[in-house]
Amino acid sequence: MAVFITDGYSTRGVEFTRDSAAKLTATKGVKLFSVGISDRVDKVELDELASKPRKAHQLITKLKENSLIEEQVERFAKQICKNE
């Protein structure tokens, strides 16, 4: 399993992100979780860094406006542990 914390914009482009994520899941069977931490997260790119179903493998927050609330972190941690 891998957890990506990202601002949602790859410096190498969405194609690189998609290809790298595909290699991890195909060759290693890795479950991917993504955490978007900015107010400008590219949802399409964030989707590339999360296994399906996306909603269960993603957490998005705007850290400038608020920090992660305890319930979000607990829910996400439980989801990650369930997939271990």
Buried (B, 14 or more C-beta within 10 A) or exposed (E): BBBBEBBBBBEEEBEEBBEBBEEBBEEEEBBBBBBBBBEEBBEEBBBBBBBEEEEBBBBBBEEEEEEBEEEBBEEBEEBBEEEE
